[in-house]
Amino acid sequence: MRIHAKYDWKRLTPADGHHYFFGYYDRCPWNHDQTLHLTLKVAQDTRLPLPGETAEVGVVDRNGHYEGLTETRAWCHQQGSMTLWLPHRPGCFIFNDYDVERKQLLARIYDLKRGLVGEYDRPVYAMSPDGRWGVSLNFGRIPRRGYSYADAPLSRDEHPDYDTEGLFLIDMHSGASRVLVSYRQMMDLHPVPYELDDVYVWLNHAIFNIDSSRILWLFRHCHNPLAPSWKTHMFTVGVDGSELLCPLPHFYWNGMISHQIWGRTPREVLIDAKWRTNNNTDYVVFDERQLPLRATLISKGMGPFGHTIFSPDGKWMLADTYADENSNQHLALVNPADGSLEEIGLFRHYKPQGFCGDARCDLHPRWSQDSRTITVDSIHNYERGIYMLEL
């Protein structure tokens, strides 16, 4: 299947019967000179991973040569193993793993020349662009198993320690970590505190902003973690713990937003929203400091919800969609200067009967550092693979 008549996409990973993918859209998969792309290799892509099931962690070059390097027990189809290159350690990347002896999640450091060379005692969810800080949270509390790990079983403790648990900040140079924002602080700022008495709470989707000064994340709660129908509140905070804000409470979400990410400036947030109509998304930005929120339209969307991300130079934006009624997922290049949108890829993601929804393949479009290369994960050729487009 040809992805687009005009744009020359190529498959980056091998077509050898295995499944290759990177994971989420909120991070750059390329090393410092943009020659190696981080990759996971797995044997199946139709169900959630089982406890003890491993994924191979490797790299692929621009010519499609893949090299397997190590393996992990901490992975999922949506976000991979949270692999990230370390800016302060050239040739090194981190990935999350499960230590069998200690029975805990952690992040391991891999050096392309020396192999495994160290670890962080917490799994890393995201890392600041300057490489100074990491952020961690309790993966075991995430009831959406497609976004957690099989060896981090769902916590049965309805109420965590609200004062000692929450969002953790990691010093990526020393490895030291501390609670940056506790559950108690989030609950004290919650716009409807009386609804938190008998709910299950967790955190998800933590992201650093463009200048490494602030973090956003989602605080979620539901009554039954085994059948979650949750409410979402987006929080932000400085890496020094200052200016804790809740710019997107659930009143704004409520089925009308699907994804959030930082924008082109340190306080700008980009979201897709169906505030205007249920039939189509809009891509909008807002300043997290301005309360109540005041949104600015970037572009009209393509119908279904999806993922959006600005290019590193701020001149372009990528937007994908979830599958439409024909199982097609669309990818567009948006010009923020005039709001124009051009489709650059069409991917038919067929889902067989009995397919697990959280094992689905989203495109999760990602930029290279120079804003000239795009990669996505796709199953349009029936094997999960990474595809690349050079603009």
Secondary structure by P-SEA (a helix, b strand, c coil): cccccccccccccccccbbbbbccccccccccccccccccccccccccccccbbbbbbccccccbbbbcccccccccccccbbbbbcccccbbbbbbbbccccccbbbbbbcccccccccccccccccccccbbbbccccccccccccccccccccccccccccccbbbbccccccccccccaaaaaaaccccccccccccccccccccccccbbbbbbbbbcccccccbbbbbbbbccccccccccccccccccccccccccccccbbbbbbccccccbbbbbccccccccbbbbbccccccbbbbbbbcccccbbbbbbccccccbbbbbbbccccbbbbbcccccccccccccccccccccccccccccbbbbbbcccccbbbbbbcc
